[in-house]
Amino acid sequence: MLFMVEMQVNIPLGFDAEEGARLKLAEKMRFQELQAAGTWRHIWRVVGQYANVSVFDVESTSQLHDILMGLPLYPFMTIKVTPLCRHPSSMHEDDR
Ligand SMILES: O=C(O)C[C@H]1C=CC(=O)O1
């Protein structure tokens, strides 16, 4: 199942810089793990914002829920999830 996930990161002004850097590194490592597994299929930066638009490929909504809630930066994120399905004109067989 494919989902578009929009994530806005809001780390409060004055948040401990070292802890912020640690969380960002942990987030990057988790992202790369999920990308390598094919679960976090795509990611784009939203220009001018600490935000991304991503596509996740998961088995269930509860899997996606657990992944998102487990992200190191989750406590600072506003997240919007949109289910996707294959466009009838798509040439990509793996768009499911
Ligand atoms: O930078 C972000 O948009 C937040 C998050 C998503 C991947 C990652 O490495 O950090």
The ligand as a MOL file (V3000), in Angstrom:
LIG
                    3D

  0  0  0     0  0            999 V3000
M  V30 BEGIN CTAB
M  V30 COUNTS 10 10 0 0 0
M  V30 BEGIN ATOM
M  V30 1 O 14.6630 16.2250 7.0550 0
M  V30 2 C 13.4570 15.9090 7.1580 0
M  V30 3 O 12.6010 16.2770 6.3470 0
M  V30 4 C 12.9870 15.0530 8.3220 0
M  V30 5 C 13.4480 13.6540 8.2420 0
M  V30 6 C 13.1340 12.8780 7.0520 0
M  V30 7 C 14.2340 12.2250 6.6260 0
M  V30 8 C 15.3160 12.6640 7.4110 0
M  V30 9 O 16.4970 12.3160 7.3190 0
M  V30 10 O 14.8880 13.5770 8.3120 0
M  V30 END ATOM
M  V30 BEGIN BOND
M  V30 1 2 1 2
M  V30 2 1 2 3
M  V30 3 1 2 4
M  V30 4 1 4 5
M  V30 5 1 5 6
M  V30 6 1 5 10
M  V30 7 2 6 7
M  V30 8 1 7 8
M  V30 9 2 8 9
M  V30 10 1 8 10
M  V30 END BOND
M  V30 END CTAB
M  END
